[in-house]
Amino acid sequence: MNRSDLISHLADLHPQLQIKDVESIVKAIIDALATTLSNGGRIEIRGFGSFRLNYRPPRNGRNPKTGERLEVPAKYVPHFKAGKELRDRVIKGSYSTSGNSNQSVV
């Protein structure tokens, strides 16, 4: 499911809202999540999961094309950990292994 799929699904669930309103809501939520993470914060959505930043220390790397050694600087990367309820839903069969694995089940 991508952003436009999410907007369409929410608009179908709440026909009293216009598509522009749903787009604004989704954008506001995503912006709030991104701002919190970029400020070093942690996000926890009960039953779904949590987002936090993982620190990756500097390391020596290699350019695969030229073989040249290079220094890869330290960085923080977003990390998602699924919550217990989400893990249980996936394990119990809300997710089908046949067909397209990218389709959402809502």
Contacts in CASP RR format, 6 or more apart in sequence:
PFRMAT RR
TARGET T0000
AUTHOR 0000-0000-0000
METHOD contacts of the structure
MODEL  1
MNRSDLISHLADLHPQLQIKDVESIVKAIIDALATTLSNGGRIEIRGFGS
FRLNYRPPRNGRNPKTGERLEVPAKYVPHFKAGKELRDRVIKGSYSTSGN
SNQSVV
1 9 0 8 1.000
1 102 0 8 1.000
1 103 0 8 1.000
1 104 0 8 1.000
3 26 0 8 1.000
3 30 0 8 1.000
5 104 0 8 1.000
6 26 0 8 1.000
7 19 0 8 1.000
7 22 0 8 1.000
7 23 0 8 1.000
7 26 0 8 1.000
9 104 0 8 1.000
9 106 0 8 1.000
10 17 0 8 1.000
10 22 0 8 1.000
10 25 0 8 1.000
10 26 0 8 1.000
11 17 0 8 1.000
11 18 0 8 1.000
11 19 0 8 1.000
11 22 0 8 1.000
14 22 0 8 1.000
17 25 0 8 1.000
33 43 0 8 1.000
33 51 0 8 1.000
36 42 0 8 1.000
36 43 0 8 1.000
37 43 0 8 1.000
37 51 0 8 1.000
37 52 0 8 1.000
37 53 0 8 1.000
37 78 0 8 1.000
40 53 0 8 1.000
40 76 0 8 1.000
41 52 0 8 1.000
41 53 0 8 1.000
42 50 0 8 1.000
42 51 0 8 1.000
42 52 0 8 1.000
42 53 0 8 1.000
43 50 0 8 1.000
43 51 0 8 1.000
43 52 0 8 1.000
44 50 0 8 1.000
44 51 0 8 1.000
46 85 0 8 1.000
47 83 0 8 1.000
47 84 0 8 1.000
47 85 0 8 1.000
47 86 0 8 1.000
48 82 0 8 1.000
48 83 0 8 1.000
48 85 0 8 1.000
48 86 0 8 1.000
49 80 0 8 1.000
49 81 0 8 1.000
49 82 0 8 1.000
49 83 0 8 1.000
49 86 0 8 1.000
50 80 0 8 1.000
50 81 0 8 1.000
50 83 0 8 1.000
51 78 0 8 1.000
51 79 0 8 1.000
51 80 0 8 1.000
52 78 0 8 1.000
52 79 0 8 1.000
52 81 0 8 1.000
53 76 0 8 1.000
53 77 0 8 1.000
53 78 0 8 1.000
53 79 0 8 1.000
54 76 0 8 1.000
54 77 0 8 1.000
54 78 0 8 1.000
54 79 0 8 1.000
55 74 0 8 1.000
55 75 0 8 1.000
55 76 0 8 1.000
56 74 0 8 1.000
56 75 0 8 1.000
56 76 0 8 1.000
56 77 0 8 1.000
57 74 0 8 1.000
58 71 0 8 1.000
58 72 0 8 1.000
58 73 0 8 1.000
58 74 0 8 1.000
59 71 0 8 1.000
59 72 0 8 1.000
60 69 0 8 1.000
60 70 0 8 1.000
60 71 0 8 1.000
60 72 0 8 1.000
61 69 0 8 1.000
61 70 0 8 1.000
61 71 0 8 1.000
61 72 0 8 1.000
62 68 0 8 1.000
62 69 0 8 1.000
62 70 0 8 1.000
63 70 0 8 1.000
82 90 0 8 1.000
89 95 0 8 1.000
94 105 0 8 1.000
95 101 0 8 1.000
95 105 0 8 1.000
96 105 0 8 1.000
END
